[in-house]
């Protein structure tokens, strides 16, 4: 939409400048003894050419700012979509019944017996694996 407005404004400005130039040439052909007008003359085109450069600069700055705003908005949209997908996945995982596997019971730990020759009783050590 903004691009269409820019194009329409550029076309209207170009048409105005061209129609002024054509009218200037026709007026010079019809009446060469009439004094040159102060509003639409060679000086007006010179002033207009000086005004086009700052205008183009402003349009460039606005375009750059809109591009930066678009990038930031798309980043925010991407983060929002990722969070939405995670939330939907979490809701689905809580809603779907889960199948539990058979309970696994680990075997009892095997005791390790150390027998010393200087003692009568063996030493029992249990290690938890």
C-alpha positions in Angstrom: 0.0 0.0 0.0 2.8 2.4 0.9 4.6 1.5 -2.3 1.5 2.3 -4.4 1.2 5.7 -2.7 4.9 6.4 -3.5 4.5 5.4 -7.1 1.3 7.5 -7.5 3.1 10.5 -5.9 6.1 10.1 -8.1 3.9 9.9 -11.2 1.9 13.0 -10.2 5.1 15.0 -9.5 6.6 13.9 -12.9 3.4 14.8 -14.7 3.3 18.2 -13.0 6.9 19.0 -14.0 6.4 17.8 -17.5 3.2 19.8 -18.0 4.9 22.9 -16.6 7.7 22.4 -19.1 5.3 21.9 -22.0 3.3 24.9 -20.9 6.5 27.0 -20.6 7.5 26.0 -24.2 4.0 26.8 -25.6 3.9 30.1 -23.8 7.3 31.1 -25.2 6.2 30.1 -28.7 2.9 32.1 -28.5 4.1 35.3 -26.9 7.8 36.0 -27.0 7.3 39.6 -25.8 5.7 38.6 -22.5 8.0 38.8 -19.5 9.0 35.6 -17.9 6.8 34.6 -14.9 8.2 34.3 -11.4 6.3 31.3 -10.3 6.9 28.7 -13.1 10.1 29.4 -14.9 13.6 28.2 -15.2 14.2 29.2 -11.6 11.3 27.1 -10.5 12.7 24.0 -12.1 16.1 24.7 -10.5 14.4 25.0 -7.1 12.4 21.8 -7.7 15.6 20.0 -8.6 17.2 21.1 -5.3 14.1 19.9 -3.4 14.1 16.5 -5.0 17.4 15.4 -3.3 16.2 16.0 0.3 12.8 14.4 -0.7 14.6 11.3 -1.9 16.7 11.2 1.3 13.5 11.4 3.4 11.9 8.6 1.3 15.0 6.5 1.7 15.1 7.0 5.5 11.4 6.1 5.8 11.9 3.0 3.7 14.9 1.9 5.8 12.9 2.4 9.0 10.0 0.5 7.6 12.3 -2.4 6.6 13.8 -2.5 10.1 10.3 -2.4 11.7 9.3 -5.3 9.4 12.3 -7.4 10.4 11.6 -6.8 14.1 7.9 -7.7 13.6 8.7 -10.9 11.8 11.2 -11.9 14.5 8.4 -11.3 17.1 6.0 -13.3 15.0 8.5 -16.2 14.7 9.0 -16.3 18.4 5.3 -16.2 19.0 4.7 -19.1 16.5 7.4 -21.2 18.2 5.8 -20.6 21.6 2.4 -21.5 20.3 3.7 -24.8 18.8 5.3 -25.6 22.1 2.1 -24.9 24.0 0.0 -27.0 21.7 2.5 -29.9 22.0 2.4 -29.6 25.8 -1.4 -29.6 25.8 -1.5 -32.6 23.5 1.0 -34.6 25.5 -1.0 -34.0 28.7 -4.3 -34.9 26.9 -3.2 -38.2 25.3 -3.2 -41.1 27.7 0.2 -42.7 28.2 1.1 -46.3 28.0 3.3 -47.4 30.8 5.8 -50.2 30.3 6.1 -53.2 32.7 7.8 -52.3 35.9 11.4 -53.4 35.9 12.8 -54.6 39.2 16.5 -54.7 39.6 18.1 -57.8 41.1 19.3 -57.6 44.7 22.9 -56.5 45.0 25.4 -59.2 45.4 27.4 -59.1 48.6 31.1 -59.1 48.4 32.9 -61.2 51.1 36.4 -60.7 52.2 38.0 -63.2 54.4 41.1 -62.4 56.4 43.3 -64.9 57.8 43.9 -63.1 61.1 40.2 -62.8 61.9 37.7 -65.5 62.4 34.7 -63.6 61.0 34.4 -62.8 57.3 33.8 -59.1 56.4 30.6 -58.5 54.4 30.5 -55.5 52.1 27.5 -54.6 50.0 28.0 -52.5 47.0 25.1 -50.7 45.4 25.4 -50.8 41.7 
